Amino acid sequence: MTALLLVLAVLAAVAGLGWLCLSPIRLGAAGAVLVAAHPLPTIAVTAVVTAVLTVAAGRMAYRSLREGGWCLVTVQRAAFAVSRTGGVTP
């Protein structure tokens, strides 16, 4: 019975979190309440998540550059291109 109650509690929490995340206004309000109620843990979690995402993005960019996957491509278009209808478009 305890396991069932625990599973139901987890499902309710996931459903509540999903409902909260469906609206940016609700999510912002929840963030404001969280910052007001627990500022230090919220700032600490935000800093850790920011650091982790920055490291992950840097690692992805480094690997992509090392493997030669990126190249700079510049596409130049003529000043006047011939349109499909036969005229000239500026």
Buried (B, 14 or more C-beta within 10 A) or exposed (E): EEEEEEEEEEEEEEEEEEEEEEEEEEEEEBEEEEBEEEEEEBEEEEEEEEEEEEEEEEEEEEEEEEEEEEEEEEEEEEEEEEEEEEEEEE
